[in-house]
Amino acid sequence: VEAAMRVPTVEQIGQLLAHADSNRVSTRHGFRAYVALCAFAGLRKGEAAGVQVGDIDFVRRQLAVSRQLQRHGNTYAVRLPKYGSERIVHLPEDLVEMLRSHIATYLPDASPERWLFTVRDGPMYDNDIDWRWRETRKSAGLPHVRLHDLRHFYASGLIAAGCDVVTVQRALGHSSATTTLNTYSHLWPTAEDRTRAAAADLMRDSLMT
């Protein structure tokens, strides 16, 4: 997993966000907030597609992940999230404001049941997302970054901030903590890393006295 996993840098995520609405079609429908949900809330492709306006609690800064959209023939099907991973995701303030701005710009007077990301009269899903993502990568000069890598970026950020495995599991909607560890164990600091950091703190504090 470690060898196959590619975690984008903060700079790369910034570039992708800057270019997400750079083409005519994405600008008309708004793709930047979709990319942000994947990068800063860890949503899977179909989960982000399945968000409705009413799923966002702007007061508590929370998002209810309760469905995903999947291709079904020439249309889409609404399913439960993968492995029954319904969950509440706690959103950073800047993401809440971006979602608020997205709704004000693209969905004024939207009902709670309105899809957050739309194309024509329906939700943005599957090929609609893939096309916009390819254009975003191309415009940003990052053709190697996969959409799922944004989920890895989110997980790596939680781990770097000191979140424990259960917290990361719940945020990502993994079926078990074992799945989280199997996927991201190489990102958690080792005992040697913690020992070294603790000794560095002791030394720094001692030298300051």
Disulfide bonds with the S-S distance in Angstrom:
none
